């Protein structure tokens, strides 16, 4: 605002002839252009070189207008999306307003607007799978309005089809949004960690470009720059794409700043909306969902307790494997030393369907005769347990749907199944109000944090029930494998460790070796 006020003051103070000449030159330079970015963050975002740009934070920062402005002035084929089709009305009306008429507008689903040689299409993506309707449609700009309302899988699918055949036309994606209000939108933190996560080891400044490729396990891997990089095991080099985040605030929008009533409405919002929409706080604004099994604050506290050398305090206690079948979901291995969890092993690809390879991973990581847990409920763990049995490695199969006879720590409630028991027991281990506090220390893994904070619970006549993995996958668009592995490693890991110790004790060798009759006679005389 200070820059804009200074500019207006300088123009106002110009001599009449000089001001008239300036107006003439400006009109000539902007002939035919019906939208201009506001000075400040909106202009920075407009000219940003990032392939994927996160823009927003506070309400009123001009997020939607930036997407429309880019479509009208800088791109040939644009797709502007909302999660729900019913929410497109304000977008299309604003587009018509910028255009100056309804000429070229077609309201038939999906709505579109032609402005000269530019095409702007509007669409919804309410259900997982709707994004595939746009497969093969070339767009050089894709705008996700209120991006955290989308599932991560939807956004990444759309990014894979961002392209153009027009020489000289750049491609980019714009994610316009306020901070997430629940676990469904937490993926935005992981995708833009250097800018949004205050605990990141190498934080990025607003507008700073960072470069990424896709690692073999399907995760983002940050690289040093835009030069192609050959990932070990890949057949050809990967070309990095750039990302950045530019925060926007109400004060950066001179049109809304002129209406104090808008600021008053933001001030009157209840929490957590006030922190999210008014303050634009990505890390602190999200509120726990109703009946969220594990409070977010407990997970963050456990991550704050983590130290790289925490494994030295105790021998390895347990490992837990959440297997995969070679598809999109990742195979995840968690291990712990007492309450200290090591960094999780997670990978995707055909090898995850190989039971022998998964058993080999367990053998590679296992130390100190730790107990082993394998999730056998999904059908992928059976071959893993067979290979472990073949190698005489004691293990426990975890079936989430199996009956539970356990009770909550206070003895008042039971559980519908083993899944509910395992998750609730882990909740109890994280509870900071227990005697002595919580000893659980978790690594700084944003996906694991999101997994642990995702499930909700309900109360049934026969006890506590936890949201199923299938229901979570439908809601989040991904598996919560990291969270499941961590949870199994605690509750079932304790049982596996007891079983492993008992097995070792039953097969333990005598403490005194048999060295023959002469040695036995000497030993007997000494005892006498």
C-alpha positions as CSV (number, residue, x, y, z in Angstrom):
1,X,0.0,0.0,0.0
2,X,2.9,2.4,0.7
3,X,4.3,1.9,-2.8
4,X,0.8,2.5,-4.3
5,X,0.2,5.6,-2.2
6,X,3.7,7.0,-3.2
7,X,3.0,6.4,-6.9
8,X,-0.4,8.1,-6.7
9,X,1.1,11.0,-4.9
10,X,3.8,11.4,-7.6
11,X,1.3,11.3,-10.4
12,X,-1.0,13.8,-8.7
13,X,1.9,16.2,-8.2
14,X,2.9,16.2,-11.9
15,X,2.5,19.2,-14.1
16,X,-0.7,19.0,-16.2
17,X,1.1,18.6,-19.5
18,X,3.4,15.9,-18.2
19,X,0.5,14.0,-16.6
20,X,-1.5,14.1,-19.9
21,X,1.5,12.7,-21.8
22,X,1.9,9.9,-19.2
23,X,-1.7,9.0,-19.5
24,X,-1.4,8.9,-23.2
25,X,1.6,6.6,-23.1
26,X,0.0,4.3,-20.5
27,X,-3.2,4.0,-22.6
28,X,-1.2,3.1,-25.7
29,X,0.9,0.5,-23.8
30,X,-2.1,-1.2,-22.2
31,X,-4.5,-1.0,-25.1
32,X,-6.6,-4.2,-25.2
33,X,-5.5,-5.3,-21.7
34,X,-8.5,-5.4,-19.3
35,X,-6.7,-6.6,-16.1
36,X,-3.6,-5.5,-14.2
37,X,-2.1,-6.9,-11.0
38,X,-2.1,-4.9,-7.9
39,X,1.4,-3.6,-6.8
40,X,3.1,-5.8,-4.3
41,X,2.6,-9.6,-3.9
42,X,0.0,-9.9,-6.7
43,X,2.5,-8.4,-9.2
44,X,5.3,-10.6,-7.8
45,X,3.1,-13.6,-8.3
46,X,2.1,-12.5,-11.8
47,X,5.7,-12.3,-12.9
48,X,7.0,-15.3,-10.9
49,X,9.0,-17.9,-12.8
50,X,7.7,-20.8,-10.7
51,X,6.1,-23.7,-12.4
52,X,3.9,-24.3,-9.4
53,X,3.0,-21.2,-7.3
54,X,1.2,-21.2,-4.0
55,X,-0.4,-17.8,-3.5
56,X,-2.5,-16.5,-0.6
57,X,-2.8,-16.9,3.1
58,X,-5.0,-14.1,4.3
59,X,-8.5,-13.5,3.1
60,X,-8.9,-10.6,0.6
61,X,-5.4,-10.8,-0.9
62,X,-6.7,-11.1,-4.5
63,X,-6.2,-14.8,-5.0
64,X,-9.1,-15.5,-7.3
65,X,-8.4,-12.3,-9.3
66,X,-4.8,-13.3,-9.9
67,X,-5.9,-16.6,-11.5
68,X,-8.4,-14.9,-13.7
69,X,-6.0,-12.1,-14.6
70,X,-3.4,-14.6,-15.7
71,X,-5.9,-16.4,-17.9
72,X,-7.0,-13.2,-19.6
73,X,-3.5,-11.7,-20.2
74,X,-0.8,-14.3,-20.1
75,X,-2.1,-17.7,-21.2
76,X,-3.9,-19.2,-24.2
77,X,-5.8,-22.2,-22.6
78,X,-6.7,-22.0,-19.0
79,X,-8.6,-24.3,-16.6
80,X,-9.9,-22.8,-13.4
81,X,-11.2,-25.3,-10.9
82,X,-13.2,-25.3,-7.6
83,X,-13.7,-28.5,-5.6
84,X,-17.5,-28.2,-5.9
85,X,-19.1,-27.3,-9.2
86,X,-21.8,-25.3,-7.4
87,X,-19.1,-22.8,-6.3
88,X,-18.2,-21.7,-9.8
89,X,-20.8,-19.0,-10.0
90,X,-18.8,-16.2,-8.5
91,X,-15.8,-17.1,-10.6
92,X,-17.7,-17.0,-13.9
93,X,-19.4,-13.7,-12.9
94,X,-16.1,-12.1,-12.1
95,X,-14.7,-13.4,-15.4
96,X,-17.5,-11.8,-17.3
97,X,-16.9,-8.5,-15.3
98,X,-13.3,-8.5,-16.3
99,X,-14.1,-9.3,-19.9
100,X,-16.6,-6.4,-20.1
101,X,-19.5,-8.4,-21.6
102,X,-21.0,-11.8,-21.9
103,X,-19.7,-12.1,-25.4
104,X,-17.9,-15.4,-25.8
105,X,-19.4,-16.9,-22.6
106,X,-21.0,-20.3,-22.7
107,X,-22.8,-21.3,-19.5
108,X,-23.4,-24.9,-20.5
109,X,-21.5,-27.3,-18.3
110,X,-18.6,-27.0,-18.1
111,X,-18.7,-23.2,-18.5
112,X,-16.2,-21.5,-20.8
113,X,-15.3,-18.0,-22.0
114,X,-13.5,-17.1,-25.2
115,X,-11.7,-13.8,-25.3
116,X,-10.1,-13.4,-28.7
117,X,-7.7,-16.3,-29.1
118,X,-7.8,-17.2,-25.4
119,X,-10.0,-19.9,-23.9
120,X,-10.9,-20.1,-20.2
121,X,-12.7,-23.2,-19.0
122,X,-14.2,-23.6,-15.5
123,X,-14.7,-27.0,-13.8
124,X,-15.4,-28.8,-10.6
125,X,-13.5,-31.8,-9.1
126,X,-15.7,-32.9,-6.2
127,X,-15.0,-36.7,-6.2
128,X,-11.8,-38.5,-6.5
129,X,-11.6,-39.6,-10.1
130,X,-13.3,-36.6,-11.6
131,X,-9.9,-35.2,-12.5
132,X,-9.5,-38.0,-15.0
133,X,-12.3,-36.3,-17.1
134,X,-9.7,-33.7,-18.0
135,X,-7.0,-36.2,-19.0
136,X,-5.5,-35.4,-22.4
137,X,-6.9,-31.8,-22.5
138,X,-4.0,-29.4,-23.0
139,X,-3.9,-26.4,-20.7
140,X,-1.0,-24.1,-20.2
141,X,-2.5,-22.6,-17.0
142,X,-4.3,-24.5,-14.2
143,X,-5.8,-22.6,-11.3
144,X,-6.9,-24.4,-8.1
145,X,-9.2,-21.9,-6.3
146,X,-9.2,-22.7,-2.5
147,X,-6.6,-25.4,-3.2
148,X,-6.7,-27.0,0.3
149,X,-10.2,-28.2,-0.4
150,X,-8.9,-30.5,-3.1
151,X,-7.2,-33.8,-2.4
152,X,-3.5,-34.0,-3.0
153,X,-4.0,-36.8,-5.6
154,X,-6.4,-34.6,-7.6
155,X,-3.9,-31.8,-7.7
156,X,-0.9,-33.9,-8.7
157,X,-2.9,-35.7,-11.4
158,X,-3.8,-32.3,-13.0
159,X,-0.2,-31.1,-12.8
160,X,0.8,-34.2,-14.8
161,X,-1.3,-32.9,-17.7
162,X,-0.2,-29.3,-17.7
163,X,1.2,-28.7,-21.2
164,X,1.1,-26.6,-24.4
165,X,2.0,-27.0,-28.1
166,X,2.1,-23.2,-28.7
167,X,5.7,-22.0,-29.2
168,X,6.8,-19.6,-26.6
169,X,3.8,-20.1,-24.3
170,X,4.9,-21.0,-20.8
171,X,3.0,-23.4,-18.6
172,X,2.3,-23.0,-14.9
173,X,-0.1,-24.0,-12.1
174,X,-1.5,-21.6,-9.5
175,X,-2.7,-22.8,-6.1
176,X,-4.8,-20.0,-4.5
177,X,-5.9,-20.7,-0.9
178,X,-6.2,-19.9,2.7
179,X,-4.6,-22.2,5.2
180,X,-6.1,-25.6,5.8
181,X,-8.7,-26.0,8.6
182,X,-8.4,-29.8,9.1
183,X,-6.2,-32.8,8.2
184,X,-7.7,-33.1,4.7
185,X,-5.7,-30.1,3.6
186,X,-2.5,-30.8,5.4
187,X,-0.8,-32.0,2.2
188,X,-0.2,-28.4,1.3
189,X,2.3,-28.1,4.1
190,X,4.3,-31.1,2.8
191,X,4.3,-29.8,-0.8
192,X,5.5,-26.4,0.3
193,X,7.5,-27.3,3.4
194,X,10.4,-24.9,3.0
195,X,8.0,-21.9,3.0
196,X,5.3,-23.1,5.4
197,X,6.9,-25.4,8.0
198,X,8.7,-23.4,10.6
199,X,10.8,-26.4,11.6
200,X,12.2,-27.0,8.1
201,X,16.0,-27.3,8.2
202,X,16.5,-24.9,5.2
203,X,13.6,-22.4,5.1
204,X,12.8,-20.5,1.9
205,X,11.9,-16.9,1.5
206,X,8.7,-15.8,-0.1
207,X,9.1,-15.9,-3.9
208,X,12.3,-18.0,-3.7
209,X,12.4,-20.8,-6.2
210,X,13.1,-24.4,-5.1
211,X,13.4,-27.3,-7.5
212,X,11.9,-30.8,-7.3
213,X,11.8,-34.1,-9.0
214,X,9.9,-37.3,-8.1
215,X,11.9,-39.8,-6.1
216,X,11.6,-43.6,-6.8
217,X,9.2,-43.9,-3.9
218,X,6.9,-41.3,-5.4
219,X,7.8,-38.6,-2.9
220,X,9.1,-35.1,-3.7
221,X,12.9,-34.8,-3.8
222,X,14.4,-31.3,-3.6
223,X,17.4,-30.8,-5.9
224,X,19.9,-28.0,-6.3
225,X,18.6,-26.4,-9.5
226,X,16.8,-26.8,-12.9
227,X,19.5,-29.0,-14.5
228,X,18.3,-32.5,-15.4
229,X,19.3,-35.1,-12.8
230,X,19.7,-38.9,-13.1
231,X,18.1,-40.6,-10.1
232,X,19.8,-43.9,-9.2
233,X,17.9,-46.7,-10.9
234,X,16.1,-44.5,-13.4
235,X,16.5,-45.0,-17.2
236,X,16.8,-41.4,-18.1
237,X,17.3,-38.0,-16.3
238,X,14.5,-36.2,-14.6
239,X,13.8,-32.6,-15.4
240,X,13.1,-30.6,-12.2
241,X,10.2,-28.3,-11.8
242,X,10.2,-25.2,-9.7
243,X,7.9,-24.1,-6.8
244,X,7.4,-21.1,-4.6
245,X,5.0,-19.5,-2.2
246,X,4.1,-15.8,-2.2
247,X,1.9,-14.7,0.8
248,X,-0.8,-12.2,0.2
249,X,-2.7,-10.1,2.8
250,X,-5.7,-7.9,2.8
251,X,-3.5,-4.8,3.0
252,X,-2.1,-5.7,-0.4
253,X,-5.6,-5.3,-2.0
254,X,-6.4,-1.6,-2.4
255,X,-9.9,-2.3,-3.4
256,X,-10.9,-4.2,-0.3
257,X,-8.8,-2.1,2.0
258,X,-11.0,0.8,1.0
259,X,-14.0,-1.1,2.6
260,X,-13.3,-1.3,6.4
261,X,-16.4,-3.6,6.7
262,X,-14.5,-6.4,5.1
263,X,-11.7,-6.2,7.8
264,X,-14.4,-6.1,10.5
265,X,-15.9,-9.3,9.2
266,X,-12.5,-11.0,9.3
267,X,-11.9,-9.8,12.8
268,X,-15.3,-11.2,13.9
269,X,-14.6,-14.7,12.6
270,X,-14.4,-17.5,15.2
271,X,-11.3,-19.6,15.7
272,X,-9.8,-21.3,13.8
273,X,-11.2,-19.4,10.9
274,X,-9.8,-16.1,12.2
275,X,-6.2,-17.5,12.4
276,X,-6.6,-19.1,8.9
277,X,-8.5,-16.5,6.9
278,X,-7.6,-13.2,8.7
279,X,-4.0,-14.0,9.8
280,X,-3.1,-16.5,7.0
281,X,-1.3,-18.8,9.5
282,X,-0.7,-22.1,7.7
283,X,0.9,-23.9,10.6
284,X,-1.3,-22.9,13.5
285,X,-4.7,-22.4,12.0
286,X,-5.9,-26.0,11.4
287,X,-8.2,-27.3,14.1
288,X,-8.6,-30.9,15.0
289,X,-11.6,-32.6,13.5
290,X,-14.5,-33.6,15.7
291,X,-13.6,-36.9,17.5
292,X,-10.1,-36.9,16.0
293,X,-8.4,-39.9,17.6
294,X,-5.0,-38.3,18.2
295,X,-4.8,-34.6,18.9
296,X,-2.4,-32.7,16.6
297,X,-0.7,-31.0,19.6
298,X,0.3,-34.4,21.0
299,X,1.9,-35.4,17.7
300,X,3.8,-32.1,17.4
301,X,5.0,-32.5,21.0
302,X,6.3,-36.0,20.3
303,X,8.1,-34.7,17.2
304,X,9.6,-31.9,19.4
305,X,11.0,-34.6,21.7
306,X,12.8,-36.4,19.0
307,X,16.6,-36.4,18.9
308,X,18.8,-38.1,16.3
309,X,20.7,-40.2,18.8
310,X,17.6,-41.2,20.8
311,X,18.1,-44.8,19.7
312,X,21.1,-45.1,22.1
313,X,18.9,-45.1,25.2
314,X,17.4,-48.6,24.6
315,X,17.9,-51.6,22.3
316,X,15.5,-51.9,19.4
317,X,12.1,-52.9,20.7
318,X,9.9,-53.6,17.7
319,X,9.4,-53.2,13.9
320,X,6.1,-53.0,12.1
321,X,5.5,-53.4,8.3
322,X,2.5,-52.0,6.5
323,X,3.0,-53.9,3.2
324,X,1.9,-53.0,-0.3
325,X,1.0,-54.9,-3.5
326,X,3.2,-53.1,-6.0
327,X,0.6,-50.4,-6.7
328,X,0.2,-46.7,-5.8
329,X,0.3,-47.2,-2.0
330,X,3.7,-47.3,-0.3
331,X,5.3,-50.1,1.7
332,X,6.2,-48.6,5.1
333,X,8.4,-50.0,7.8
334,X,8.5,-48.4,11.3
335,X,10.9,-49.3,14.1
336,X,11.4,-48.1,17.7
337,X,13.8,-48.2,20.6
338,X,11.5,-47.9,23.5
339,X,9.4,-44.8,22.8
340,X,11.9,-43.4,20.3
341,X,11.0,-44.0,16.6
342,X,13.5,-44.0,13.8
343,X,13.0,-42.4,10.4
344,X,10.4,-44.4,8.5
345,X,11.3,-46.6,5.5
346,X,8.8,-46.0,2.7
347,X,8.9,-47.0,-0.9
348,X,6.6,-47.8,-3.9
349,X,7.0,-49.9,-7.0
350,X,6.8,-53.5,-8.2
351,X,9.3,-54.7,-5.5
352,X,6.8,-54.0,-2.8
353,X,4.6,-56.9,-4.0
354,X,7.5,-59.3,-3.4
355,X,7.2,-61.0,0.0
356,X,10.8,-62.1,0.0
357,X,12.0,-58.5,-0.6
358,X,9.8,-57.2,2.2
359,X,11.1,-59.8,4.6
360,X,14.7,-58.9,3.5
361,X,14.0,-55.3,4.4
362,X,12.9,-56.3,7.9
363,X,16.0,-58.5,8.3
364,X,18.2,-55.6,7.2
365,X,16.7,-53.1,9.6
366,X,16.1,-55.4,12.6
367,X,18.5,-55.3,15.6
368,X,18.6,-56.7,19.1
369,X,16.1,-59.5,18.4
370,X,13.3,-56.9,18.2
371,X,9.7,-58.1,17.8
372,X,8.2,-58.0,14.3
373,X,4.7,-57.0,13.4
374,X,3.2,-57.4,9.8
375,X,-0.2,-56.1,8.7
376,X,-1.9,-59.2,7.2
377,X,-5.4,-57.7,6.9
378,X,-5.1,-56.5,3.4
379,X,-3.8,-59.7,1.9
380,X,-0.3,-58.5,1.1
381,X,1.3,-59.5,4.4
382,X,0.9,-63.3,4.2
383,X,3.8,-64.0,1.9
384,X,6.0,-61.8,4.2
385,X,5.2,-63.7,7.3
386,X,5.9,-67.0,5.4
387,X,9.4,-65.8,4.5
388,X,10.0,-64.7,8.1
389,X,8.8,-68.1,9.4
390,X,11.1,-69.8,6.9
391,X,14.0,-67.9,8.5
392,X,12.8,-68.6,12.1
393,X,12.1,-64.9,12.7
394,X,9.4,-64.7,15.3
395,X,6.6,-62.4,14.1
396,X,3.0,-61.3,14.9
397,X,0.4,-60.9,12.2
398,X,-1.9,-57.9,12.7
399,X,-5.4,-58.1,11.4
400,X,-7.3,-54.9,11.9
401,X,-10.7,-56.4,11.7
402,X,-10.0,-59.1,14.3
403,X,-11.9,-59.0,17.6
404,X,-10.4,-57.2,20.6
405,X,-10.8,-58.1,24.2
406,X,-8.8,-55.2,25.5
407,X,-10.0,-52.2,27.4
408,X,-9.0,-48.5,27.6
409,X,-6.4,-47.7,30.2
410,X,-9.1,-46.7,32.7
411,X,-10.9,-50.0,32.1
412,X,-14.2,-48.4,31.1
413,X,-14.4,-49.0,27.4
414,X,-13.7,-51.7,24.9
415,X,-12.9,-51.8,21.2
416,X,-14.9,-52.9,18.2
417,X,-11.7,-54.5,16.7
418,X,-8.0,-54.7,16.8
419,X,-7.6,-51.5,14.7
420,X,-9.5,-49.5,17.3
421,X,-7.4,-51.1,20.1
422,X,-4.1,-50.3,18.4
423,X,-4.9,-46.7,17.6
424,X,-6.4,-45.9,21.0
425,X,-3.4,-47.5,22.8
426,X,-1.1,-45.3,20.8
427,X,-3.2,-42.3,21.7
428,X,-2.8,-43.3,25.4
429,X,1.0,-43.5,25.0
430,X,1.0,-39.9,23.5
431,X,-1.2,-38.5,26.3
432,X,0.9,-35.7,28.0
433,X,-1.2,-35.9,31.1
434,X,-0.3,-39.5,32.1
435,X,2.0,-40.0,35.0
436,X,5.5,-39.0,34.0
437,X,4.3,-37.6,30.7
438,X,4.7,-39.3,27.3
439,X,8.0,-41.0,26.3
440,X,7.1,-41.2,22.6
441,X,9.4,-39.3,20.3
442,X,8.5,-39.2,16.6
443,X,10.7,-38.1,13.6
444,X,10.0,-34.9,11.6
445,X,7.9,-36.5,8.9
446,X,4.9,-34.4,7.7
447,X,3.2,-37.3,5.9
448,X,3.4,-39.4,9.1
449,X,2.0,-36.4,11.1
450,X,-0.9,-36.0,8.7
451,X,-1.6,-39.8,8.8
452,X,-1.6,-39.9,12.6
453,X,-4.0,-36.8,12.8
454,X,-6.4,-38.1,10.1
455,X,-8.6,-40.8,11.6
456,X,-11.7,-40.1,13.7
457,X,-13.6,-42.3,16.0
458,X,-17.2,-43.1,16.9
459,X,-18.8,-44.8,20.0
460,X,-20.6,-48.1,19.4
461,X,-22.5,-50.3,21.8
462,X,-19.6,-52.7,21.8
463,X,-16.9,-50.0,22.2
464,X,-14.7,-47.5,20.3
465,X,-14.6,-47.7,16.5
466,X,-11.9,-46.0,14.4
467,X,-12.4,-44.8,10.9
468,X,-11.4,-47.6,8.5
469,X,-8.4,-47.5,6.1
470,X,-10.8,-47.7,3.1
471,X,-12.9,-44.8,4.4
472,X,-9.8,-42.7,5.0
473,X,-8.6,-43.5,1.5
474,X,-11.9,-42.2,0.1
475,X,-11.7,-39.1,2.2
476,X,-8.1,-38.2,1.8
477,X,-7.3,-39.8,-1.6
478,X,-4.3,-41.7,-0.2
479,X,-3.3,-44.4,2.2
480,X,-2.3,-43.6,5.7
481,X,0.4,-46.3,5.7
482,X,2.9,-44.4,7.7
483,X,0.5,-43.7,10.5
484,X,-0.6,-47.4,10.6
485,X,3.0,-48.6,10.7
486,X,3.8,-46.3,13.6
487,X,0.7,-47.4,15.5
488,X,1.2,-51.1,15.0
489,X,4.8,-50.7,16.1
490,X,3.7,-49.6,19.6
491,X,0.7,-51.7,20.6
492,X,1.3,-54.9,18.7
493,X,5.0,-54.3,18.8
494,X,4.9,-54.8,22.6
495,X,3.2,-58.1,22.2
496,X,5.7,-59.1,19.4
497,X,8.6,-58.3,21.7
498,X,7.3,-60.4,24.5
499,X,6.8,-63.3,22.1
500,X,10.3,-62.9,20.7
501,X,11.9,-62.9,24.2
502,X,9.9,-66.0,25.2
503,X,11.1,-67.7,22.0
504,X,14.7,-66.9,22.7
505,X,14.4,-68.1,26.3
506,X,12.9,-71.4,25.3
507,X,15.8,-72.1,23.0
508,X,18.5,-70.6,25.0
509,X,21.7,-72.6,25.4
510,X,23.0,-73.8,28.9
511,X,25.1,-71.2,30.7
512,X,27.8,-73.9,31.4
513,X,29.1,-75.7,28.3
514,X,29.6,-79.5,28.3
515,X,33.4,-79.9,28.2
516,X,33.5,-83.6,29.1
517,X,33.6,-85.8,32.2
518,X,37.0,-84.5,33.5
519,X,35.9,-80.9,33.3
520,X,32.6,-81.8,35.1
521,X,34.5,-83.5,37.9
522,X,36.8,-80.5,38.4
523,X,33.8,-78.2,38.4
524,X,32.1,-80.4,41.0
525,X,35.1,-80.3,43.3
526,X,35.3,-76.5,43.1
527,X,31.6,-76.1,44.0
528,X,32.2,-78.4,47.0
